[in-house]
């Protein structure tokens, strides 16, 4: 009888370990997720900083296996500079062309785990109808139980640089505008009730 109980205990522990190792899917919280960017004006005369107000997406994280995936979709028409005239211009054909390209997306895999936390995302950015590889550096990453929702929530701050003319956005290039863009994605995501598939 003791052997049977011991065997059942071993099986139960094994199943518990498998359950703990399953990946968890997190839904991006649009109220706390804002991709922002910094672009040159007039070849170093000043910098324009803006953000996108509307995002959606998900993160799948397997802490045990130290793997994960990220998918973020941005409504390009939600661009916000705090300047109505610049926002209206940015939506036009010579910059974001939101009528033709209403969304921008980033998809990638979490990588470089250190003490259970990823340090980068290896992925691709699709912007202005063009897809290019882009690696994000994760500057901070943390998961906690949210004190209000009582669900696990993970947050991160990630950055990358890219050349916007590689995506066909060349406005100002002839006037000496630097094509370099600093991208920063500050994100929070809540664990879903259902387990990730």
N, C-alpha and C positions, 0 to 999 in steps of 0.2 A: 504493500500500500504506500509506503514511504517513497519507493522508487517511482510509482505512478504519479504521486503528487509532485515529486521533484521534476519529473519529465514535463508535467503540465506547466509547472512554474517556468521552466526553461523556454517552453513554446510561447507562453504568455509574454515573457520578457522579450523574446525575439520579435513577436508581432508588434509589441509596443515600440521597439526600436525602429521597425520598418515604418510604422505610422509617423514617428517623429521625423523620419528622414524624408518624408514626402514633400515635394515642393509646395509652396504656398503662393497663391495668386493675390496680388494687391491691385486695387483700382486706384488710379491717380485721382487725387482730390483737386478738382479744378479751381477751388477757392484758395488753395495754397500752393499752386504750381504755376510759375511764370517764367517761361523762357525769355531772357532779356539779351540785348546785344549792344555793342558799341562800335560805331563806324566813324570814319574820318570825314571831315568837311573841309574842302579846299586845300588838300595837301598839307594838313597840319595846322590850319588856322584855328580849328576847334574840333571837338568831338560831339557827335550826336549819340544820345543814349535812348533806347526805347525798349519796349517789351510787347509781348502778345498776351492779350487778356483771356483768350479762350483756348483751353487745351483739354485733351482727353487721352486715355490710354491705360496701360497696365504694366505691371512688373511681376515677373515670376521669379521667386527666390528659393533655392534649395540650400539652406545653411549647412546641412550635413555634407552634401556633395560639393559644396562651394561652387555652384553654378547658378546661372540665372539669365533672364532675358528682359529686355526693355523695349517697349513700343509706345511712342508718343506721337500724337497727331495735333497739329496746331492750325487754327483757323487764321489764315493770313490776313483776312479783312479786319481782324481784331487788333491790328498793329496800333501801338499807342506811344507817341512821343511826348504827350502833354502839349501838343501844338497841332491844332486842327488842320491848318494848311499843309503842314508836312505830312500828316497822316493821310490826307486826301491825295497828295502827290504820290506817296509811297504805294498806294493801292493801284495806281495807274500802270499802263502798259510798260513804261520805261523802267519801272523798278520791280514791284512784286507781281503785277498783272493778276490781281486777285480774281478777276472775272474768268480768266483761263486756268489759273492755278489756285483754287480756293483753299488748298491745304498744303502744309509742309509736314514731313514725317521724319522721325528718327527711329531706327530699329537697330538693336545691337545685343551683344552678349556681355554679361558681367564677367570681369576677369581680374586677375592679379589680387586674389583674396589674401588679406593679412589679418590674422586673428579673427577670422570669420566675417570680415567686411571687404567688399570689393574696392579696388583702388582705381579701376578704369572700366570703360565700356568700349568694346571693339564693335563698331557698327557702321551704318551708312545713313547719310542725310540726303533726303529728297527735297529739293527746293527749286521752285521755278521750272518744274518739270525735268530736272536733271538730278541724277543720283550719283553721289561720290562717297568714297570711304571717308569716315571721320571718327577719330578716337577721342572720347571724352575722358578727361582726368577727373576722378572723383576726389574732391578736396575734403569732404566730410560725409559720413554715412552713419546713421543711427536708427535703431528700432526700439520702440518702447510700447507699453500698454497705454493707450490714450486714456487720460483720466476722466474724460467725459463720455466717450463712446464705448469704453471698456473692450476695445478691439486693438490688436496690434497695429501700429502704424510705423512706417519706415520713412525716413527723410534723407535727402542727399543734396549736395551742392556740387555741380559738375561744370567744367569749363573746357573750351576748345577754341582754336583759331582756324579760320579758313579764308580763302580768297573768293570773294563773291563773283568775280568774273568767270571763275571755273563753273559757276552755275548759270552763266548767261546774264548776270545782272551787272551791266557795265556803266550804268549812269554815272556821269562825272569823270569818267576815266580820261577823257580828252582834256579836262580842265585840271588834271593833276591830282584828283582824288585818289587816295590810297585804297586799294581793293581789300585790304585786310579787315576782317570782322572778328571781334571777340564775342563768343557766344557763351552765355552762362545759363544753366538750367537749374533752378531751385525747385525741388519737387517733394511733395508728401503724398503717400499712398497708403490706403487702408486695406487691411486683410479682408478678403471676401469670405462669406460664410462657407461657400462650397470650396472643396479642395481643387487645386489646379489639375487640369488633365494633362 
